[in-house]
């Protein structure tokens, strides 16, 4: 069974940084694309970033490009999202996504 467990969220001031982690189990981690989505209050869930399995190529939504960095440690079955220069509009629940499954999410709140 695919399981994804996010951690690392919290409250931070605008301009600050956070690093999210997603521990994965139940599938061959390094065989699959894995990514991050987020959902702000009253809004639909939106794609943030993903990283390929083979060459580690990463992709970002325009809203986070240049501020967020996705990475993966295949030896630890863990996905990361380094978030720098956070803005109040980054406030959302962040979800790890793989193989059609979501984690439980981790709350990120950015105060102005």
C-alpha positions, 0 to 999 in steps of 0.5 A: 500500500502506498503511504506518504507522510509529510512533515516540516510545515509550520508558521513562518514570517514572510521572507522566511524558509521552511523545508518539507519532507515526505517519507514514502513507502509501499512502492519502489520510490526511485521508479516513479515521478513524485511531487507536491501540491498545495491547497489554500483555504477556499481554493482548489488544490494546485500543482507546485512541483514534481521531480522525475525518477530517472534523471532528477529533472525538476519542474515548478509552477510559475508561482514558486519558480526561483523560490522553491527547490524540490529534491529526492533522496532515493536511498531514504525514500524521501522527497523534499521541498525547500521553500525560501522567500516565503510569501503570505500567498504560499499559505496552504496545506502542502501534499505529497503526491505519487501513484495517484495517492496523497499524503495527509498534508502539512500546514504552512502558514506565512504571516505578513 
